[in-house]
């Protein structure tokens, strides 16, 4: 994100995304919440949030998505799927050099030509016969998609867009997308923890548990002071190995969770 948005704006976007994940309120109210959690230097007042959203141009957002998708591209890692070779040749430009290795870039002209053609027309056809058990299992899998839509509407405050400026709306949707990435990563990390160990809490339960944990920042020589974590908050911090202070002792200091 730093490469496409710049370091300063990237930090602000991540800060707003964390606020949206944890609070799910209007982004214009993020300043106090971020200040209590050690990010007051971002100074995201309502006016500056609006300016940031308007500043997120389509070129920057498209660059982010290209870099993000490119990071996971099998083509660059030379892990090719043989049946996709014609698509690789058509939509990517590959350069191999002895010094720098393989470099993969998008063939923007070919991609744009595809977009401008009939790329938006889709016909879904299935000739696969399924048993009742298989059909039911696939029907259940759709629940994951439904939950992400529910997160967008409820948790991330995207039920109704309270703005009529097109660029601001695009910026809001982009930050919501970053928030979904954070939620998906949190869910993935949580799935690796035994349910009994985490008291059968979901990622949403854990976010609600730690919502009141805050930091009091003092100017000058005084150190920052954190609120005393509750037993539930300590459990969450221990599970994710997040450092905290309780009764003068540091907890969860075993290192970052993978």
N, C-alpha and C positions, 0 to 999 in steps of 0.2 A: 504494500500500500504506500509506503514511503516513496517508492520509485515513481509511482503514478500521481500521487497527491502532494508530495512534499512532506517533510518530517513534521512540521508544525500542524498542518491540517490533518495528517494521518493520526496524530495523537488525539486531536479533538474528536475525530470520527469514532475512534475506538472508545474514547471516554463516553460519548453519547450512546454508543451501542451498548456498553456495559450498563449505563443508566436505564436504557430501554428494557434490557433483559431483567434487571433487578426491580425496577419500579413500574415500568409500563405506562408512565404518564407522559404528558406533553413534553417534548424536548425543550421547550422554553422554560421549564421549571428545573432544569438539570443543574444549574450553577451551585445551589446550596448543597445538594446531595453530593456532587463531586468534590466540593470544598471539604466536606466532612470526611471524605475518604482519601485525602491527600492529593487531590488533583485540582486544587484551587488555582494553581498557576495557569490553567487553561482559560480561566476567566470567561466562561461561556454564559454570558447574560442572554436574555431573550433576543436582544437586537443582534448580538454576535452570532447566535445560532442561526437566525434568519440569513445573515450575511454569508455564513459558511455554506448553508444549503444552496443558496443562489450561486455561490462560487463553484460548486461541483458541476463542472461542464460535462457534456456528453463525451468529449474526447478523453477526459481524465477517467471517467467511469468505464468506458470501453477499454482503455489501456489497462485498468485494474483487472477487468475480467479476462483479458487476453493473457496477462501475466499470471493470474491465478490459475487459469486453465492450463497454461503452458507448463506450469510447475509440475503438474501431474501427467504430462503427456508421455505416453509410452514411446512415442517416436524418438524423443530426445535420448531416452535411456536405451534405445535400440531393442526394446521389447515389443516387436511387431506382431500384429495379427495378420497372417498371410492373406486372408480374405478381404482385408481392408487396404491392400496395397494400392489399388486404383485411387482410393480416396486420399491416401497419403500423397501420392504423386500430384493429384489435382489441387489440393487445398493447402499444402505445406511446401516450403522451400527448404531443402536440407543442404547444408554445406559442411563437408568434413575436411579439416586441416590437420596436419601433423602436430602443429604447435598448440592450437586451441581446442582440438577435438571436434565434436559434432555441435553445430549450431542450427537450431530449427526456428523458422519464422513462418508467419501466416502468409499465404498467397492472397492478399487483400482483394486483388482484382477478381480472382476466381470466386472468392466468397461473396463479393458484392454482386457478381453476375448471377450467382445462385439465388441470392436474396431477392434480386429484381425479377427473377423468373417466376415459376409457379411453386416456389418453395413453401408458400403459406397454405397450400391446399393439401389436405391429408385424408387418406381413406384407411380406416382400420379394418383389417380382415383377419379372421382367425379360422383356421381349418383344424385346429387342435381339439380333439375329443377328450374330455376330462371326466373323471369319475366324480361322484358327489363329494368325496373327501378332498380331492384336489381342488375342485371349484371352491369349496368352503375355505380351504387354506389360503387360496389366493385372494378371496374376498376379505379375509381377516387382515391380510398384508396391507390392504388399502388404508387400514386404520392409522398407519404411520403418517401417510400423506394428510389425512383428515386432522391429525393432531397438530401438524405444522401449520395448516390453515387456521386452526383454532388459536395457536400461539400468535399468529400474525394479528388476528382480530382482537383477542382478549389481552394476552400478555404484553404485546408490543404496540398496543394502541393504534392499530391500523384499521379499525372498524369503519371510521369515517375520517376522510382527509379534510382538515379544517383550514384549507388554504386554496386560493384560486390562482396562485402563481405557478405556472407549469414547471419552471426550473426548481423552485422550492419543493414541489411535490416529488420531482425526480430525485432530489437530494434526500428527502425523507424516506422514499422507498429504498434507495441505496443503503442508507444506514440501517433500515429494517433488515435488509438482506445480510449485512454484516452481523446483526444481532442474531439472526437465525443460525449463522455459522457458529457463533459462540454457544448457543443452546445445543446445537447438534454435537459439538465437541464435548460439552459438559455431559450430555447424555451418553456419549460413547465412553467417556472416562468412568461414569457411574456404573455402566453395565459390567465393568470389570471388577466391581466390588460386590462381595456376597450380600444378598438382600438382607439377611439377618443382621449382618454387621452394620448396615446402614439403617436398620430399623424399618426396612421396607419403604423408606422415603424415596420419592422421585426427585428429579432435578428441580422441579417447581417447589416441592416441599422444602428442599434445602435453601433455595433462594429466599423463601419466606422466613426461614429460621434465622438467617444471617442479616436480614434487612436492617435491623436496628443497630448492628455493630458499626461504630463510627469512630472518627479521630477528631480530637480537638487540637487545632494548630495555634501556636503562640508565636508572635513575632519576637525577634531578638534572640537572647541566649537560652530561653526556655525550650525544653524538648517537647515534642508532640506527645499528647496523652490519648490513649485509646480507652474506650469504654470497656468495662469488665465483661468478658464473654460468658454467656450462659452455658449450661451443660450441653444443650443442643448445639450451640455454635461451636463449642470446643470439639464436639464429635465431628461436625462437618469439616473443621479445620484439620483435625487429625486424619480424616479419611483422605483429604486432598493434600495433606502435608504442607499446609499453609502456616507459616510461623505466627505465633501470638504470645502475649504475655499474660500469665495468670498467677496471681499471688506471688509476684516477683520472679517467677520462673518462666523460661521460654518453652513452649510446646511445639510439637510438629516440626522438628528440626532435622528430620532424616533425609531431606532433599525433596526435589520436585517430583510430583507424580507423573508417570509417563502418560 
